């Protein structure tokens, strides 16, 4: 249903109206055919990628015991690797993160309103937090290689802090970061590794995610969009289906946020959540030892 305000906006800005209409159609078809909101185009890209990799997958992983985390990740769309890092590494990263996240020379504002800042991110993460490359351990490589049954590449690294957003702001202008249920809009073979740099309790805004199957069920039940989900909280937040990753500092989580509905819960007043995120994509070649020098942004990778 098109709102009257959207008609007037379309008259004032026809190019934007075309983009919005195209996006809505792309998402609508995605929900009908693929039971997610990643977009029809991104789902088709995912199918093409999987087809390209099929021959390689049959040859790649041999004589290696199956990794139960990879199996869970494949079946559910997300899985916890746990606290797999040396505590001293996590403490050093957390300390450097604290120095860089509030410094305008090394970070930028992700979300704000009327001078209130709700999220900040660190720029050029692998340069400003050089030890971040140590988070890609042999265990991480094994989990994702067995998930893909092929090599994978790292496209980009992100690091950000989410702060509390007052209720009056969320009700007035909506979410200030990804705190509404949604699927990300990329090739559906893309995956993420998230690493907590703070202890995350219920009050710190834990990462909240649905499984692939539950996401499909929610689409069938009539899920709308991130701005208008059309489903009541008791269904979307059902603890029997949605997972809140309440976990200590250093916890690593694997997820496919293209195929799984997910959101960031808003931290309570006085609380915040720090996180590092790696964006992965399947590859036909093993990852090189100097992979940080070959990092590409999402936009650059998609264009190529």
C-alpha positions as CSV (number, residue, x, y, z in Angstrom):
1,X,0.0,0.0,0.0
2,X,1.5,3.3,-1.1
3,X,1.2,6.2,1.4
4,X,0.0,9.6,0.3
5,X,3.3,11.1,1.6
6,X,5.2,8.7,-0.6
7,X,3.3,9.8,-3.7
8,X,4.2,13.4,-3.1
9,X,7.8,12.4,-2.4
10,X,7.9,10.5,-5.6
11,X,6.7,13.6,-7.5
12,X,9.5,15.7,-5.9
13,X,12.2,13.0,-6.4
14,X,11.3,10.6,-9.2
15,X,14.7,8.9,-9.3
16,X,14.5,8.1,-5.6
17,X,10.9,6.8,-6.2
18,X,12.2,4.4,-8.9
19,X,14.9,3.1,-6.6
20,X,12.5,2.6,-3.7
21,X,9.9,0.8,-6.0
22,X,12.7,-1.4,-7.5
23,X,13.9,-2.3,-4.0
24,X,10.4,-3.1,-2.7
25,X,9.7,-5.3,-5.7
26,X,13.1,-7.1,-5.3
27,X,12.4,-7.7,-1.7
28,X,8.8,-8.8,-2.3
29,X,9.9,-11.4,-4.8
30,X,12.7,-12.5,-2.5
31,X,10.2,-13.2,0.3
32,X,7.9,-15.2,-2.0
33,X,10.5,-17.3,-3.8
34,X,13.4,-17.6,-1.2
35,X,11.7,-16.9,2.1
36,X,14.1,-14.1,3.2
37,X,14.4,-10.4,2.7
38,X,18.0,-10.4,1.2
39,X,16.5,-9.5,-2.2
40,X,15.8,-11.5,-5.3
41,X,18.9,-10.3,-7.0
42,X,21.2,-11.3,-4.1
43,X,19.5,-14.8,-3.9
44,X,20.1,-15.3,-7.6
45,X,23.7,-14.2,-7.1
46,X,24.0,-16.8,-4.3
47,X,22.7,-19.6,-6.6
48,X,25.2,-18.7,-9.3
49,X,28.1,-18.6,-6.8
50,X,27.1,-22.1,-5.4
51,X,26.9,-23.5,-8.9
52,X,30.4,-22.2,-9.7
53,X,31.8,-23.8,-6.6
54,X,30.1,-27.2,-6.9
55,X,32.9,-28.8,-8.9
56,X,35.6,-27.4,-6.5
57,X,33.7,-28.5,-3.4
58,X,33.7,-32.1,-4.5
59,X,37.5,-32.0,-4.6
60,X,38.4,-29.6,-1.8
61,X,37.9,-31.1,1.7
62,X,39.1,-34.7,2.0
63,X,40.1,-36.8,4.9
64,X,39.2,-34.2,7.4
65,X,36.9,-35.0,10.4
66,X,33.6,-33.1,10.2
67,X,33.4,-30.1,12.4
68,X,30.2,-30.1,14.5
69,X,30.2,-26.2,14.6
70,X,30.3,-26.1,10.8
71,X,27.4,-28.6,10.6
72,X,25.3,-26.5,13.1
73,X,26.2,-23.3,11.2
74,X,25.1,-24.9,7.9
75,X,21.8,-26.2,9.3
76,X,20.8,-23.2,11.4
77,X,22.5,-20.3,9.7
78,X,24.4,-19.4,12.9
79,X,26.6,-21.1,15.5
80,X,28.8,-20.1,18.5
81,X,32.5,-21.0,18.3
82,X,32.9,-19.9,21.9
83,X,35.8,-18.2,23.6
84,X,38.5,-19.6,21.3
85,X,41.1,-16.9,21.7
86,X,43.9,-16.3,24.2
87,X,42.7,-13.9,26.9
88,X,45.7,-11.6,26.5
89,X,45.0,-11.1,22.8
90,X,41.4,-10.1,23.5
91,X,42.4,-7.8,26.3
92,X,45.0,-6.0,24.1
93,X,42.4,-5.6,21.3
94,X,39.8,-4.3,23.8
95,X,42.3,-1.8,25.2
96,X,43.2,-0.5,21.7
97,X,39.6,-0.5,20.7
98,X,38.8,1.8,23.7
99,X,41.5,4.2,22.6
100,X,40.5,4.4,18.9
101,X,36.6,4.3,19.1
102,X,36.3,7.8,20.7
103,X,39.1,9.4,18.7
104,X,37.8,11.3,15.6
105,X,41.1,10.6,13.9
106,X,40.5,6.8,13.9
107,X,36.7,6.5,14.1
108,X,33.5,7.9,12.7
109,X,29.9,8.3,13.8
110,X,27.5,5.6,12.5
111,X,24.3,6.9,14.0
112,X,23.3,10.1,15.8
113,X,20.3,12.5,16.3
114,X,20.3,16.0,17.6
115,X,23.9,15.8,18.7
116,X,23.4,12.4,20.6
117,X,25.7,9.7,19.3
118,X,24.3,6.2,19.3
119,X,27.0,4.2,17.4
120,X,30.6,4.7,16.3
121,X,32.9,2.7,14.1
122,X,36.7,2.4,13.7
123,X,38.1,3.2,10.3
124,X,40.5,0.9,8.4
125,X,40.3,-1.7,11.1
126,X,43.2,-3.8,10.1
127,X,45.5,-0.7,10.2
128,X,44.1,0.9,13.3
129,X,43.8,-2.4,15.2
130,X,46.6,-4.4,13.5
131,X,46.3,-7.4,15.9
132,X,42.8,-8.0,14.6
133,X,44.3,-10.3,11.9
134,X,45.2,-12.7,14.8
135,X,41.5,-13.5,15.2
136,X,41.6,-15.5,12.0
137,X,42.9,-18.7,13.6
138,X,43.2,-22.2,12.3
139,X,40.0,-23.1,14.1
140,X,38.2,-20.2,12.4
141,X,39.5,-21.3,9.0
142,X,38.5,-24.9,9.6
143,X,34.9,-23.9,10.6
144,X,34.4,-21.7,7.5
145,X,36.2,-23.9,5.0
146,X,34.0,-26.9,6.1
147,X,30.9,-24.7,6.0
148,X,31.7,-23.7,2.4
149,X,33.5,-26.9,1.5
150,X,35.8,-24.6,-0.4
151,X,38.3,-21.8,0.4
152,X,37.0,-18.4,1.4
153,X,38.2,-14.9,1.3
154,X,37.9,-12.0,3.7
155,X,36.2,-9.0,2.0
156,X,36.3,-6.5,4.9
157,X,36.6,-6.0,8.6
158,X,34.3,-3.8,10.7
159,X,34.6,-2.7,14.4
160,X,31.9,-0.6,16.1
161,X,30.3,0.3,19.4
162,X,26.6,0.6,20.0
163,X,25.3,2.9,22.8
164,X,21.9,3.2,24.4
165,X,19.2,4.9,22.3
166,X,16.4,6.6,24.3
167,X,12.9,5.2,23.8
168,X,11.6,8.6,22.6
169,X,14.1,8.6,19.8
170,X,13.3,5.0,18.6
171,X,9.5,5.8,18.6
172,X,9.9,9.2,16.9
173,X,12.4,8.4,14.1
174,X,12.9,4.7,14.3
175,X,16.0,2.6,14.9
176,X,19.4,4.3,14.8
177,X,21.3,1.2,13.8
178,X,20.4,-2.4,12.9
179,X,17.9,-2.9,15.8
180,X,15.0,-3.9,13.6
181,X,14.5,-7.4,12.3
182,X,16.0,-7.7,8.8
183,X,18.2,-9.8,6.5
184,X,21.3,-8.1,5.0
185,X,21.3,-7.4,1.3
186,X,24.3,-9.2,-0.2
187,X,25.0,-12.4,-2.1
188,X,23.4,-15.1,0.1
189,X,26.6,-17.1,0.3
190,X,28.3,-14.3,2.3
191,X,28.9,-15.0,5.9
192,X,30.2,-13.2,9.0
193,X,32.4,-13.9,12.0
194,X,31.6,-11.7,15.0
195,X,33.8,-11.3,18.0
196,X,32.7,-9.6,21.2
197,X,35.2,-7.2,22.8
198,X,33.0,-6.6,25.8
199,X,31.0,-8.9,28.1
200,X,27.5,-9.0,26.7
201,X,24.6,-9.4,29.1
202,X,20.9,-8.8,28.4
203,X,21.5,-5.2,29.3
204,X,24.4,-4.7,26.8
205,X,22.4,-5.2,23.6
206,X,23.1,-8.8,22.6
207,X,23.1,-10.0,19.0
208,X,19.7,-11.6,18.3
209,X,19.1,-14.0,15.3
210,X,16.6,-16.5,13.9
211,X,17.5,-19.7,12.2
212,X,17.2,-20.2,8.4
213,X,14.1,-22.4,8.9
214,X,12.5,-20.0,11.4
215,X,13.2,-17.1,9.0
216,X,11.3,-19.0,6.3
217,X,8.4,-19.7,8.7
218,X,8.2,-16.0,9.6
219,X,8.0,-15.1,5.9
220,X,5.1,-17.5,5.5
221,X,3.5,-16.0,8.6
222,X,3.5,-12.6,6.8
223,X,6.7,-10.8,7.9
224,X,6.7,-7.4,6.3
225,X,9.9,-5.3,6.5
226,X,12.3,-4.0,9.1
227,X,10.2,-0.8,9.4
228,X,6.9,-2.7,9.6
229,X,7.4,-6.4,10.5
230,X,3.6,-7.0,10.6
231,X,4.2,-9.7,13.3
232,X,3.7,-9.3,17.0
233,X,6.8,-9.3,19.4
234,X,5.6,-12.6,21.0
235,X,6.2,-14.3,17.7
236,X,9.4,-12.5,16.6
237,X,10.9,-12.7,20.1
238,X,9.8,-16.2,20.8
239,X,12.8,-17.6,22.8
240,X,12.1,-21.1,21.5
241,X,13.2,-19.9,18.1
242,X,15.3,-16.7,18.3
243,X,18.7,-16.8,19.9
244,X,20.2,-14.0,21.9
245,X,23.9,-14.3,22.1
246,X,24.5,-13.4,25.7
247,X,28.2,-14.3,26.1
248,X,31.5,-13.1,27.6
249,X,34.2,-11.0,26.0
250,X,36.1,-12.9,23.4
251,X,33.1,-15.0,22.2
252,X,33.1,-15.7,18.4
253,X,29.9,-16.3,16.5
254,X,29.5,-17.5,12.9
255,X,26.4,-16.4,11.0
256,X,24.7,-16.0,7.6
257,X,22.9,-12.7,8.0
258,X,21.5,-12.8,4.5
259,X,19.4,-15.9,5.1
260,X,18.6,-15.3,8.8
261,X,16.5,-12.5,10.2
262,X,18.6,-10.8,12.9
263,X,18.9,-7.5,14.8
264,X,21.0,-5.7,17.4
265,X,19.2,-5.2,20.7
266,X,19.6,-1.7,22.1
267,X,21.8,-1.5,25.2
268,X,20.2,-0.2,28.4
269,X,21.2,3.3,29.7
270,X,24.9,3.4,30.7
271,X,25.7,0.2,28.7
272,X,27.3,-0.4,25.3
273,X,28.5,-3.3,23.2
274,X,31.8,-3.5,21.3
275,X,32.2,-5.9,18.4
276,X,34.5,-6.8,15.5
277,X,33.0,-8.3,12.4
278,X,34.7,-10.1,9.4
279,X,32.8,-10.3,6.1
280,X,33.5,-13.6,4.3
281,X,32.7,-14.9,0.8
282,X,33.5,-18.2,-0.8
283,X,36.6,-18.3,-3.1
284,X,38.1,-20.6,-5.7
285,X,41.6,-20.0,-4.2
286,X,43.0,-20.6,-0.7
287,X,43.5,-17.5,1.4
288,X,47.0,-16.1,1.2
289,X,49.2,-15.4,4.2
290,X,49.2,-11.7,3.3
291,X,45.4,-11.5,3.0
292,X,45.1,-8.1,4.9
293,X,46.9,-6.4,1.9
294,X,44.2,-7.8,-0.4
295,X,41.1,-6.6,1.5
296,X,38.3,-5.3,-0.6
297,X,35.2,-3.4,0.4
298,X,31.8,-5.0,-0.1
299,X,31.1,-2.5,-2.8
300,X,34.3,-3.1,-4.7
301,X,33.8,-6.9,-4.5
302,X,30.2,-6.7,-5.8
303,X,31.2,-4.5,-8.7
304,X,33.9,-6.9,-9.7
